[in-house]
Amino acid sequence: MAGEAIRQVTRSMDYSIRHLLIKTALVLKGSDPVELVTALKPAKLADDVDSLWYDFTIVAYQNDRWRKHCVGQVRSGPDKDHKPEQAQAYQRRVHFDSWYNALRKRGLNYGKQFRRLRDITASTLQHEAAALIQDDLSFHADYYALHPILIDNGLQLFSVAATQGIIYQMTRLCVPTAIEALYVNVNRDLTTLNALSRTTGGTMTGNSILSSGSNVILSMQGVQFTSFQSTELANSDALLASQLQWKPDIDLLPVEVQLPKGEKNVTFGQLVAKLFCGHIAEAYWKTRSSVPASEHLQRYLAWIERQYRRIQDKDPDLLPEMKEPIVHKLVMLERYQDQLLEDAQQGEQYTKSLLVVHGIADRILSSIHNILEGRINPLELLLRDDGLKRLYEDVTIFPGWNTFFTLLGHSNPTLRVLEIGAGTGGSTSIALKALTTPNGCRLYSTYTFTDISPGFLPKAKARFQSYSGIDYKVLDISRDPEAQGFELGCYDLIIASNVLHATPRISQALRNVRRLIAPGGRLLIMELCNVVPVFEFIMGVLPGWWIGEEEARKEKPTMPPQEWHNALLNAGFTGAELVRYDNEVPYQMTATMLSRPQTVHSSSHRTKIGLLYRSSVTQWGRILERELSIRGYEVYWHTLHQTPYRESQVISLLDLEGPFFEDLSSDEFSLFQTYLSKLTGGHILWVTKSLQMACEDPRFALVLGTARTIRQEMGHDMSTLEIDNLNSGAEKFVIEILEKLRTQKENRSKKPDYEFALQDGTVHVGRYAWSFLKQHAAAATKTLGPRVVDIDTHGVLETLTWALGDTVPQQMGEEDVEVDIKYVGLNFRVRVLPSMPHLYDCQVLTK
């Protein structure tokens, strides 16, 4: 605006500005009206002599008041000679897309037109950066000497220079507040942009030059940025530390441990059985004169009559609670149900769930006559006040899901997850929480949220907006998924919660699921398997409940776990490897089942296994040999002096006789190198003592570095297995790991594991997890010591805090007195200056 004002006065396109001070930001919201006034006044050298400079002021009228936003001085043309910077590229390359994403996370959300920096590089020694600017025809418009986007790009590069191109060093949200000198030339073809900066206290200052050949297009000198951190950014900390964490390898864990049992509540199941016994009886009496308006409602009415007869006749297949004598009169039934609800309120754990079930069932009861005769839409009745959502989320229990997801995410932190029929997102919430670490790192690469109805997707996007890496798509699993745009065989985990029973043909749906799952992937199914007819009574009023007639599912679309097991086998899965009920049988509502795709291994991979020893075969080595032979392997013993069979797997038992690499002579090392060179196409599994989880003898740890170096330099597959106790069962785990190594070689879709630890009878794998540096620093400095005044957010007095100082705490002497300080008075210098870094260099003060 100042440049346009001087152009109108002097007719000059290029201009210079000095002593620019931005007092207040101008916030524009949508179409709110704003009036801007730019005022120019010649600057005086003396009373009767004007300068070439003009004083300018920019004010705005907004929200019924005037505000002064910017002041400075402007003149036409350059105020001095401006020399262009030599084009150069620094050592550190910065990807422009990653950098703009980092700026967005810190509050600077640049749109497509403003993302023009390319070929960004940064110095590793100084706070300097360089970049090219992507040109555009709009930059050469006649009414701009230099397009505002280009000026903004010059400011953007300061963020790279200040942090040396390292994203995690971008800990402050900084905005420009002053520029000492600025020169804008007429726009020509753009080439290079250079910036350098320095940080003092809470401020950042620097210079930036945009050049085109031998011409300077933009020069900014003494640009000052001030930190204005948001509360969220101020309270955050960069993930600067990583820590090795060991957890059980889910691939080598018994399936019953992968999905542990949840808490059972038999009392809840008994009360539900009694309650729905009364509901069915009441529904029977209320519908004696009803004439169903549609075919599915006829089936529903016939089902009520059959259930009532079973209760009346005390069918032996009914639960004991449903055989209790009930006076079949409506008044008595209502008293009976009221008494049950009163009893339920005495148990806090299941009161909420029981009230939800009763409340939704009561909606059906109170309108059942009108529903049957078509005067009330049952779906609208169930959806009212999120009735269906509460039914599935408040009543459904997910036994062991957290443990399963945590173990699976640890073993494979780049999981590709597909959820089928996610609906309202009840199971999605469980999965995403478990697949996200406490520090906010996700244990999946992509999470695909799908449902047959596109109406669920917008609500899901709003609900899970705080999670990243989620795709939202429409999927009808009863149809060909490839035709719907889904890649086959690429999902490591598929979740299907209460959805597969709602397909016309479960067999076809499972075959489509089998096509989507990756080799070695897992299928997690939760399905209704209730004996108490809760869902039949509530959902039977909907036509979709009777969808399974093609597969002889006439009374209800659900199936018992044994039928699911058979259906999974027929679809190419391993069947229901594990079934977990949410309550004791027969009071369960749902069953969670785990399955995997069937695989066929070639027998050629299970032939020769070489056992490598040093001087003598140990007793445990003989045990391992016997177990390998039982499993069908051909075992041969050999030493480093002998040549192993080509493409054979080798189990090294050298460390069983002592730490092999300790005091290794040059001849022995040469012998080891020669042995490795002869082992082509094979794999070495090196058995050693426990080191990383519990180290008793660090001399054995040399093998860890050796194996990592061999993998890096020679490309050999060399794995290590640390064993805490060579008992009679350890040999079985060695063979299981051997099988996993072979499977990893066949399936290269994920990074293989090379380091295993057998601890307390369970095989563990290690993963480096990102963590906040403050967590480790706090753990290391939980000692008494001198404190200093510090500030978390510059400019916000409320964030003043006491931090540990650098002074080393000293032991108290005999004549020292410890003072317990309750209050400390802070004078102006201590209290105010740290919050005003744009005025002074902020020094931490001690008291």
C-alpha positions in Angstrom: 0.0 0.0 0.0 2.9 2.4 0.8 4.5 1.4 -2.6 1.3 2.2 -4.5 0.9 5.5 -2.7 4.4 6.6 -3.6 3.8 5.5 -7.2 0.8 7.7 -7.5 2.7 10.7 -6.1 6.1 10.2 -7.9 5.2 8.0 -10.9 8.1 5.7 -9.9 7.6 1.9 -9.9 10.5 1.0 -7.6 10.6 2.3 -4.0 12.3 2.1 -0.7 10.9 1.9 2.9 12.7 2.4 6.2 11.8 2.2 9.9 8.8 0.1 9.1 6.9 -0.8 12.3 3.9 -3.1 12.3 1.8 -2.1 15.3 -1.3 -4.2 15.0 -2.2 -7.1 12.7 -5.2 -6.6 10.4 -7.5 -9.6 10.8 -9.9 -10.1 7.8 -12.9 -12.4 8.4 -14.9 -13.4 5.4 -16.9 -10.6 3.9 -16.7 -8.2 6.9 -16.3 -4.6 5.7 -13.0 -2.9 6.3 -12.0 0.7 5.3 -8.3 1.3 4.8 -6.7 4.7 4.7 -3.0 5.3 3.6 -1.7 8.8 4.5 1.5 10.3 3.1 3.3 13.4 4.5 6.7 14.8 3.3 9.3 14.3 5.9 11.0 17.5 7.0 14.8 18.1 7.0 14.2 21.6 8.3 11.2 23.9 8.6 11.4 24.9 5.0 13.2 21.9 3.5 11.5 18.6 2.6 13.2 15.3 2.4 12.9 12.7 -0.4 11.2 10.5 2.2 7.5 10.5 3.1 6.1 9.6 6.4 3.3 7.1 5.9 0.6 5.7 8.2 -1.9 3.0 7.4 -5.1 2.9 9.5 -8.2 0.8 9.2 -11.8 1.2 10.3 -13.2 -2.1 11.5 -15.8 -3.2 14.1 -16.8 0.5 14.7 -13.4 1.7 15.6 -10.2 3.1 14.0 -6.8 1.4 14.5 -3.3 2.4 13.5 -1.7 -0.7 11.9 1.6 0.4 10.3 3.9 3.4 10.2 7.2 4.1 8.5 8.9 6.1 5.8 8.8 5.6 2.0 10.5 7.2 -1.0 10.8 6.5 -4.8 13.8 4.6 -6.2 16.7 3.1 -4.2 18.3 4.8 -1.3 21.6 3.1 -2.0 23.3 0.7 -4.3 22.0 -2.9 -3.9 24.3 -5.7 -4.9 22.8 -9.1 -5.8 23.8 -12.2 -3.9 25.7 -14.9 -5.7 23.5 -18.0 -6.4 24.5 -20.9 -4.2 23.2 -24.1 -2.7 23.9 -25.1 0.8 24.7 -28.6 2.2 21.3 -29.4 3.7 18.4 -30.0 1.2 14.9 -29.2 2.4 11.8 -30.7 0.8 9.4 -27.8 0.2 6.3 -29.9 0.8 7.5 -31.2 4.1 8.5 -27.6 5.2 5.1 -26.1 4.3 3.4 -28.9 6.2 5.5 -28.2 9.2 4.6 -24.5 9.0 0.9 -25.4 8.8 1.2 -27.5 12.0 2.6 -24.5 13.7 -0.2 -22.1 12.6 1.0 -20.7 9.3 -1.3 -22.4 6.8 -0.1 -21.2 3.4 -2.4 -21.9 0.4 -1.3 -23.3 -3.0 -0.4 -19.8 -4.5 1.8 -18.9 -1.6 3.8 -22.2 -1.7 6.4 -21.0 -4.2 9.7 -21.9 -2.6 11.6 -24.6 -4.5 15.1 -26.2 -4.3 15.4 -25.1 -0.7 18.8 -25.6 0.9 20.1 -24.6 4.3 23.6 -24.2 5.8 24.6 -26.7 8.5 26.9 -24.2 10.2 25.3 -20.8 9.9 21.7 -19.6 10.0 21.5 -19.1 6.2 19.3 -20.5 3.5 18.7 -20.2 -0.2 15.8 -21.2 -2.6 14.4 -20.6 -6.0 10.9 -19.2 -6.5 8.5 -20.9 -8.8 7.5 -18.3 -11.4 3.9 -17.5 -12.5 2.3 -15.2 -15.1 0.3 -13.4 -12.4 3.6 -12.1 -10.8 4.1 -9.9 -13.9 0.9 -7.9 -13.7 1.3 -4.2 -14.6 -0.3 -2.9 -11.4 2.4 -4.5 -9.1 6.0 -3.5 -9.0 6.6 -6.8 -7.1 3.8 -9.2 -6.4 2.9 -9.5 -2.6 3.4 -13.2 -2.8 7.0 -12.8 -3.7 7.6 -10.5 -0.7 5.9 -13.1 1.5 8.2 -15.8 0.1 11.1 -13.7 1.1 9.8 -13.7 4.6 9.0 -17.5 4.5 12.7 -18.3 3.9 13.6 -16.8 7.2 12.0 -19.8 8.9 14.5 -22.1 7.1 17.5 -20.0 7.9 16.6 -19.6 11.5 16.3 -23.4 12.0 19.0 -24.4 9.5 16.4 -26.4 7.7 15.6 -28.8 10.6 11.9 -29.1 11.2 12.0 -30.1 14.9 13.9 -26.9 15.7 10.9 -24.9 14.6 9.6 -24.4 18.1 8.2 -20.9 17.8 5.5 -19.3 15.8 7.1 -16.0 14.6 5.6 -13.1 12.7 7.3 -10.0 11.3 6.9 -6.9 13.4 9.5 -4.5 12.0 11.8 -4.0 9.0 14.7 -1.6 9.2 15.1 -1.1 5.4 13.3 -2.5 2.3 13.8 -2.0 -1.4 11.3 -3.2 -4.1 12.4 -3.2 -7.7 10.3 -3.8 -10.9 9.6 -7.5 -11.3 11.8 -9.4 -13.8 12.5 -13.1 -14.3 13.1 -14.6 -10.9 16.0 -16.7 -10.0 17.5 -16.9 -6.5 16.4 -16.0 -3.0 18.8 -15.9 -0.1 18.2 -15.3 3.6 20.2 -15.2 6.8 19.0 -14.8 10.3 20.1 -14.6 13.9 18.1 -15.2 17.1 18.4 -13.1 20.2 16.2 -13.9 23.2 12.7 -14.1 22.0 13.3 -12.2 18.7 14.7 -13.2 15.3 16.3 -10.8 12.9 17.9 -11.1 9.5 18.3 -10.1 5.9 16.9 -11.4 2.7 17.7 -10.6 -1.0 15.8 -11.7 -4.1 17.9 -11.5 -7.2 17.4 -11.8 -11.0 20.7 -12.0 -12.7 22.7 -8.9 -11.8 19.6 -7.1 -10.5 18.1 -7.0 -7.0 14.4 -7.4 -7.1 13.8 -7.4 -3.4 16.1 -6.4 -0.5 15.0 -6.6 3.2 17.5 -5.6 5.8 17.0 -5.8 9.6 13.7 -7.8 9.4 12.6 -8.5 13.0 10.3 -11.3 13.9 8.6 -11.7 17.3 7.4 -14.9 18.8 3.7 -15.2 19.4 3.2 -18.8 20.4 -0.2 -20.3 20.7 -1.0 -22.1 24.0 -1.0 -25.4 22.2 2.4 -24.7 20.7 3.8 -23.4 23.9 2.8 -26.5 25.8 4.2 -28.8 23.1 7.6 -30.2 22.9 9.4 -31.6 19.9 10.0 -35.4 19.6 13.7 -35.1 19.9 14.4 -38.4 21.8 13.9 -42.0 20.9 14.0 -45.0 23.2 14.2 -48.7 22.5 11.1 -50.5 23.7 10.7 -54.3 23.8 7.3 -55.9 23.5 6.2 -59.5 22.6 6.4 -60.3 19.0 2.7 -60.9 18.0 3.8 -63.4 15.3 5.4 -65.6 17.9 2.8 -65.2 20.6 0.1 -67.8 21.3 -3.2 -66.5 19.9 -5.0 -66.6 23.3 -2.4 -64.1 24.6 -2.9 -61.8 21.6 -6.5 -61.3 22.5 -6.8 -61.7 26.3 -10.1 -62.2 28.0 -12.1 -59.3 29.3 -14.1 -58.8 32.4 -17.3 -60.8 32.6 -20.6 -59.8 34.1 -23.0 -62.7 34.5 -25.4 -60.6 36.6 -25.9 -58.2 33.6 -26.7 -61.1 31.3 -29.2 -62.6 33.7 -31.0 -59.3 34.1 -31.1 -58.8 30.4 -32.6 -62.2 29.9 -35.3 -61.6 32.4 -36.0 -58.1 31.0 -36.4 -59.3 27.4 -38.6 -62.2 28.5 -41.0 -59.6 29.8 -40.6 -57.4 26.6 -41.5 -60.3 24.4 -44.5 -61.2 26.5 -45.7 -57.6 26.5 -45.1 -57.3 22.7 -47.2 -60.4 22.2 -50.2 -59.1 24.1 -50.0 -55.7 22.4 -49.9 -57.1 18.9 -52.8 -59.5 19.0 -54.9 -57.4 16.7 -52.1 -55.9 14.6 -52.1 -56.4 10.8 -48.5 -56.1 9.5 -48.1 -53.7 6.6 -45.1 -55.4 4.9 -43.5 -58.8 4.5 -40.6 -58.3 6.8 -43.0 -57.0 9.5 -45.0 -60.2 9.1 -41.9 -62.2 9.8 -41.2 -60.1 12.8 -44.7 -60.6 14.2 -44.4 -64.4 13.6 -41.0 -64.4 15.4 -42.6 -62.7 18.4 -45.3 -65.3 18.6 -42.8 -68.1 18.4 -40.6 -66.6 21.1 -43.7 -66.1 23.3 -44.7 -69.8 22.9 -41.2 -70.9 23.8 -41.3 -68.8 27.0 -44.8 -70.1 27.8 -43.9 -73.7 27.2 -40.5 -73.3 29.0 -38.5 -74.5 26.0 -35.5 -76.4 27.2 -33.2 -74.4 25.0 -34.1 -71.2 26.8 -32.0 -69.6 29.5 -33.1 -70.5 33.1 -34.0 -66.8 33.7 -36.5 -66.9 30.8 -38.3 -69.8 32.2 -39.3 -68.1 35.4 -43.1 -67.9 35.8 -44.6 -64.6 34.6 -48.2 -63.5 35.1 -49.0 -62.7 31.5 -50.9 -59.5 32.1 -49.6 -56.1 31.1 -49.9 -54.5 34.5 -47.9 -57.3 36.2 -45.3 -57.3 33.4 -44.7 -53.5 33.9 -44.3 -54.1 37.6 -41.9 -56.9 36.9 -39.8 -54.8 34.5 -39.7 -51.9 37.0 -38.4 -54.2 39.7 -35.7 -55.5 37.4 -34.6 -52.0 36.6 -34.5 -51.1 40.3 -32.3 -54.2 40.9 -30.0 -53.2 38.1 -29.4 -49.8 39.6 -27.7 -51.5 42.5 -24.8 -52.5 40.2 -23.1 -49.5 38.9 -20.9 -51.3 36.3 -23.8 -52.4 34.1 -26.6 -49.9 34.9 -25.8 -47.6 32.0 -25.7 -50.5 29.4 -28.9 -52.0 30.8 -30.8 -48.7 30.7 -29.7 -48.1 27.1 -30.9 -51.5 26.0 -34.2 -51.1 27.9 -34.7 -47.6 26.7 -34.4 -48.5 23.0 -36.5 -51.7 23.5 -39.1 -49.6 25.3 -39.4 -47.3 22.2 -40.3 -50.4 20.1 -42.8 -51.6 22.7 -44.6 -48.3 23.1 -45.1 -47.9 19.3 -45.1 -51.6 18.2 -48.7 -51.6 17.0 -48.2 -48.5 14.9 -44.9 -49.9 13.6 -46.5 -53.1 12.4 -49.3 -51.3 10.7 -46.9 -48.9 8.9 -47.9 -45.7 10.6 -44.4 -45.1 12.1 -41.0 -45.4 10.5 -39.0 -47.8 12.8 -35.7 -46.5 11.5 -36.4 -42.9 12.4 -37.6 -44.2 15.8 -34.3 -46.0 16.4 -32.1 -43.2 15.1 -33.7 -40.6 17.4 -31.3 -39.3 20.0 -28.5 -41.5 18.5 -30.4 -44.6 19.7 -28.6 -47.1 17.3 -25.2 -45.5 18.0 -25.7 -45.9 21.7 -26.9 -49.5 21.3 -23.8 -50.6 19.6 -21.3 -48.4 21.4 -22.6 -48.5 25.0 -23.6 -52.1 25.1 -20.8 -53.6 22.9 -17.7 -54.7 24.8 -14.4 -55.1 23.0 -12.5 -57.8 25.0 -8.8 -57.6 24.6 -8.9 -55.2 21.6 -6.5 -52.7 23.2 -3.9 -55.4 23.8 -4.2 -56.8 20.3 -3.9 -53.5 18.6 -0.9 -52.4 20.8 1.0 -55.6 20.1 0.2 -55.6 16.4 1.2 -51.9 16.1 4.5 -52.5 17.9 5.4 -55.5 15.7 4.4 -53.6 12.5 4.3 -49.8 13.1 3.5 -49.2 9.4 0.2 -51.1 9.4 -2.2 -50.6 6.5 -5.6 -50.9 8.2 -9.0 -51.3 6.5 -12.2 -51.1 8.5 -15.3 -52.4 6.8 -18.7 -51.0 7.8 -17.2 -48.6 10.3 -20.6 -46.8 10.6 -20.7 -44.4 13.6 -17.0 -45.2 14.4 -17.4 -47.1 17.7 -14.7 -49.7 16.9 -12.7 -47.0 15.0 -12.3 -45.1 18.2 -10.9 -48.1 20.0 -8.5 -49.0 17.2 -7.1 -45.4 16.7 -6.5 -44.9 20.4 -4.7 -48.2 20.7 -2.7 -47.5 17.5 -1.5 -44.1 18.8 1.3 -43.9 21.3 1.0 -41.6 24.4 3.3 -39.2 22.6 1.0 -38.9 19.6 2.9 -41.2 17.2 0.7 -43.4 15.1 1.4 -47.1 14.7 -0.1 -47.3 11.3 0.7 -45.8 7.9 -2.8 -45.7 6.5 -6.2 -46.3 8.1 -9.1 -46.6 5.6 -12.5 -45.9 7.1 -15.3 -47.4 4.9 -19.0 -47.8 5.0 -21.6 -48.8 2.5 -23.4 -45.5 3.2 -21.6 -42.3 2.3 -23.7 -40.5 4.9 -21.5 -41.8 7.7 -18.3 -40.3 6.2 -18.7 -36.6 7.0 -19.5 -37.3 10.6 -16.5 -39.6 10.9 -14.2 -37.0 9.4 -15.4 -34.5 12.0 -15.1 -37.1 14.9 -11.6 -38.2 14.0 -10.1 -35.0 12.6 -7.4 -35.0 15.3 -6.0 -38.3 13.8 -3.8 -38.2 10.7 -3.4 -40.8 7.9 -7.1 -41.7 7.6 -8.9 -42.2 4.3 -12.6 -42.1 4.1 -14.2 -44.2 1.3 -17.4 -46.0 0.4 -17.2 -49.8 0.2 -19.9 -52.4 -0.4 -18.1 -55.6 0.7 -20.7 -57.8 -1.0 -19.5 -56.5 -4.4 -16.1 -56.7 -6.1 -13.8 -54.4 -4.2 -11.4 -54.0 -7.1 -14.2 -52.5 -9.2 -14.8 -50.0 -6.4 -11.2 -48.7 -6.5 -9.6 -50.8 -3.8 -6.2 -52.3 -4.2 -6.1 -56.0 -3.7 -3.8 -57.8 -1.2 -2.5 -54.7 0.5 -4.1 -54.5 3.9 -2.2 -55.9 7.0 -5.2 -55.6 9.2 -8.9 -55.7 8.3 -11.5 -54.9 10.9 -15.2 -55.9 10.5 -17.3 -55.1 13.4 -21.0 -56.3 13.2 -21.1 -55.8 9.5 -20.5 -59.1 7.6 -23.8 -60.6 8.9 -25.6 -57.7 7.2 -24.7 -58.9 3.7 -26.9 -61.1 1.5 -24.2 -63.8 1.2 -21.6 -64.0 3.9 -19.6 -66.5 1.8 -19.2 -63.9 -1.0 -18.4 -61.1 1.5 -15.6 -63.2 3.1 -14.1 -64.1 -0.3 -14.0 -60.3 -1.1 -12.2 -59.7 2.2 -9.7 -62.5 1.4 -8.9 -60.6 -1.8 -8.1 -57.4 0.1 -5.9 -58.8 2.8 -2.1 -58.9 2.4 0.0 -62.1 2.9 0.5 -62.6 6.6 -2.3 -60.1 7.4 -4.9 -60.5 10.1 -8.7 -60.3 10.1 -10.5 -59.1 13.2 -14.2 -59.9 13.2 -16.8 -59.0 15.9 -20.2 -60.4 15.3 -23.5 -60.8 17.2 -23.9 -64.2 18.7 -26.5 -63.5 21.5 -28.7 -66.2 23.0 -30.9 -63.6 24.7 -33.0 -62.2 21.8 -32.0 -58.6 22.4 -31.0 -57.5 18.9 -33.7 -59.7 17.2 -36.3 -57.8 19.2 -34.9 -54.3 18.5 -33.6 -54.7 14.9 -36.2 -57.1 13.6 -38.5 -54.2 12.8 -36.0 -53.2 10.0 -36.2 -54.9 6.6 -32.3 -55.2 6.5 -32.4 -57.6 9.5 -33.9 -60.4 7.3 -31.3 -60.1 4.6 -29.8 -63.5 5.1 -32.6 -65.7 3.7 -30.4 -66.7 0.7 -28.1 -68.6 3.0 -30.8 -70.1 5.2 -30.5 -67.4 7.9 -34.2 -67.0 8.2 -34.8 -66.2 11.8 -31.8 -63.8 12.1 -28.8 -62.9 10.0 -26.2 -63.7 12.6 -24.4 -67.1 13.0 -22.7 -68.9 15.9 -18.9 -68.9 15.9 -18.7 -72.5 14.7 -20.5 -71.5 11.5 -18.2 -68.5 11.1 -15.2 -70.9 11.5 -16.5 -73.0 8.6 -17.3 -70.0 6.5 -13.8 -68.6 7.0 -12.2 -71.9 6.0 -14.2 -72.0 2.8 -13.2 -68.4 2.0 -9.4 -69.2 2.2 -8.8 -68.2 5.8 -7.5 -70.2 8.7 -10.9 -70.3 10.4 -11.7 -68.7 13.7 -8.3 -69.3 15.4 -9.6 -67.7 18.6 -13.1 -66.8 19.8 -13.6 -64.3 22.7 -17.0 -63.7 24.1 -17.9 -60.5 25.8 -19.6 -62.3 28.7 -19.9 -65.8 30.0 -21.8 -68.3 27.9 -24.8 -68.2 27.4 -25.1 -64.5 28.4 -22.8 -63.2 25.7 -23.9 -60.6 23.2 -20.9 -60.6 20.7 -17.9 -62.8 19.8 -14.6 -61.5 18.6 -12.8 -63.8 16.2 -9.2 -63.7 14.8 -8.2 -65.2 11.5 -5.5 -65.1 8.9 -5.2 -66.0 5.2 -4.2 -69.5 4.5 -0.6 -69.9 3.1 1.1 -72.7 1.4 4.9 -72.9 2.0 7.2 -74.7 -0.4 8.8 -77.8 1.2 12.1 -76.9 -0.5 12.7 -74.2 2.1 12.6 -76.8 4.9 15.5 -79.0 4.0 19.0 -78.3 5.3 19.8 -76.5 8.6 23.4 -76.0 9.5 24.4 -75.9 13.2 27.6 -73.9 13.7 29.8 -74.8 16.7 33.2 -73.9 17.9 35.0 -76.8 19.5 32.4 -79.1 21.1 28.6 -79.7 20.8 26.7 -78.6 23.9 23.9 -80.6 25.5 21.3 -77.9 24.5 22.7 -78.1 21.0 21.7 -81.8 20.9 18.2 -80.9 22.1 17.9 -78.3 19.3 19.1 -80.9 16.8 16.5 -83.4 17.9 13.7 -80.9 17.7 14.7 -79.8 14.2 14.7 -83.4 13.0 11.3 -83.9 14.5 10.1 -80.9 12.5 11.4 -82.4 9.2 14.7 -80.5 8.8 17.9 -82.2 7.6 20.5 -81.1 10.2 24.3 -81.0 9.8 27.0 -79.8 12.2 29.9 -77.8 11.0 32.6 -75.4 12.1 34.1 -72.2 10.6 36.7 -74.2 8.8 34.0 -76.0 6.7 31.9 -74.7 3.9 28.1 -74.4 4.6 25.6 -75.7 2.1 24.6 -73.2 -0.5 21.4 -71.2 0.4 21.0 -73.1 3.7 20.0 -71.6 7.0 22.6 -71.6 9.7 22.1 -71.4 13.4 25.2 -70.2 15.1 25.9 -71.8 18.6 29.4 -70.3 18.8 28.4 -68.0 21.8 27.3 -71.0 23.8 30.9 -71.8 24.5 31.7 -68.2 25.5 31.7 -64.7 23.9 33.0 -65.5 20.4 34.0 -61.9 19.4 35.9 -61.1 22.7 39.7 -61.1 22.1 39.2 -62.4 18.6 42.6 -62.9 16.9 43.3 -61.7 13.4 43.4 -65.3 12.1 40.1 -66.1 13.7 38.5 -63.0 12.3 39.9 -63.8 8.8 38.4 -67.3 9.1 35.1 -65.8 10.1 35.2 -63.4 7.0 36.0 -66.3 4.7 33.1 -68.3 6.1 30.7 -65.4 5.5 31.9 -65.0 1.9 31.0 -68.7 1.3 27.5 -68.4 2.7 25.6 -67.2 -0.3 21.8 -66.9 -0.3 21.5 -68.3 3.2 20.6 -66.8 6.6 22.4 -66.9 9.9 20.6 -66.9 13.2 23.1 -66.2 16.0 22.1 -67.5 19.4 23.6 -65.6 22.3 22.9 -64.6 25.9 20.4 -62.0 27.0 21.8 -58.5 26.4 19.3 -55.7 25.6 16.5 -56.5 27.9 18.5 -57.8 30.8 22.3 -57.9 30.4 24.4 -60.1 32.7 27.6 -60.3 30.6 28.2 -57.3 28.3 31.1 -59.2 26.5 28.5 -61.0 24.4 27.1 -57.6 23.1 29.8 -57.4 20.5 27.7 -59.6 18.2 25.0 -57.0 18.0 27.3 -54.4 16.3 28.9 -57.1 14.2 25.6 -58.4 12.9 24.4 -54.8 12.1 27.6 -54.1 10.2 27.4 -57.4 8.3 23.8 -56.6 7.2 24.8 -53.1 6.2 28.1 -53.7 4.4 27.7 -57.3 3.0 24.0 -57.5 2.6 23.9 -60.9 4.4 20.8 -61.7 6.4 22.2 -62.1 9.9 19.8 -62.2 12.9 20.4 -62.4 16.6 18.4 -64.2 19.3 19.1 -63.3 22.9 18.0 -66.1 25.3 17.8 -65.5 29.1 17.6 -69.2 30.0 18.6 -72.2 27.9 15.9 -74.4 29.2 14.2 -77.4 27.5 11.6 -75.2 25.8 13.9 -72.6 24.3 14.7 -74.7 21.2 11.0 -74.5 20.1 11.2 -70.7 20.0 14.5 -70.9 17.9 12.6 -72.9 15.3 9.6 -70.6 15.3 12.0 -67.6 14.7 13.6 -69.6 12.0 10.2 -70.1 10.3 9.5 -66.4 10.7 12.8 -65.5 9.0 11.9 -67.7 6.1 8.4 -66.0 5.9 10.0 -62.6 6.0 12.2 -63.5 3.0 9.2 -64.6 1.0 7.1 -61.5 2.0 9.1 -58.3 1.5 6.1 -56.0 2.0 7.4 -54.8 5.4 10.9 -54.3 6.9 12.1 -57.6 8.3 13.1 -58.1 12.0 16.7 -59.1 12.7 16.9 -58.9 16.5 14.9 -61.0 18.9 15.0 -61.5 22.7 13.6 -64.6 24.5 12.7 -63.3 27.9 10.6 -65.1 30.5 9.3 -67.6 27.9 8.2 -64.9 25.4 9.9 -63.7 22.3 10.2 -59.9 22.1 11.2 -57.5 19.4 12.5 -54.0 19.9 11.2 -50.8 18.3 12.6 -47.3 18.7 9.8 -45.0 19.9 9.9 -41.2 19.6 9.5 -39.4 22.9 9.8 -35.9 24.3 13.2 -34.8 25.5 11.6 -33.1 28.5 10.4 -36.4 29.8 14.0 -37.8 30.0 15.4 -34.5 31.2 12.8 -34.3 34.0 13.6 -37.9 35.0 17.3 -37.1 35.1 17.0 -33.9 37.1 14.5 -34.7 39.8 16.9 -33.3 42.4 16.9 -30.2 44.5 18.9 -27.3 43.1 18.8 -23.6 42.4 15.9 -22.4 40.4 15.8 -19.6 37.8 12.9 -17.6 36.3 12.0 -18.7 32.9 9.1 -18.1 30.5 7.4 -20.7 28.3 5.6 -18.3 25.9 7.2 -15.0 25.2 4.7 -12.2 25.6 2.4 -14.1 28.0 3.1 -13.3 31.6 1.0 -16.2 32.9 3.6 -18.6 31.6 6.4 -17.4 33.9 7.8 -20.4 35.7 10.7 -21.6 37.9 13.1 -23.9 36.0 16.2 -25.8 37.2 19.3 -23.8 36.8 22.7 -24.8 35.4 24.4 -24.5 38.8 25.4 -27.9 40.2 23.6 -28.4 43.6 25.9 -28.7 46.6 25.6 -30.7 49.8 24.4 -28.7 52.8 27.1 -27.9 55.3 26.9 -28.2 59.1 26.1 -24.6 59.5 23.8 -24.2 56.5 20.0 -23.6 56.9 17.5 -24.8 54.4 14.8 -22.2 53.7 11.4 -23.3 52.4 10.4 -20.4 50.0 6.6 -20.0 49.7 6.4 -16.6 47.8 8.9 -14.5 45.8 8.4 -10.9 44.7 9.4 -10.1 41.2 10.3 -6.6 40.2 9.7 -4.9 36.9 12.9 -6.1 35.4 12.4 -9.7 36.3 8.7 -9.9 35.6 8.2 -7.8 32.6 11.4 -8.0 30.5 11.3 -11.7 29.8 7.8 -11.3 28.3 8.9 -8.5 26.0 11.7 -10.0 23.9 11.0 -7.7 21.0 12.3 -4.8 23.1 15.2 -6.4 25.0 17.4 -9.4 24.9 15.8 -11.7 27.4 18.2 -12.8 30.1 17.3 -15.5 32.6 17.7 -14.1 36.1 18.4 -15.9 39.3 17.1 -15.0 42.7 
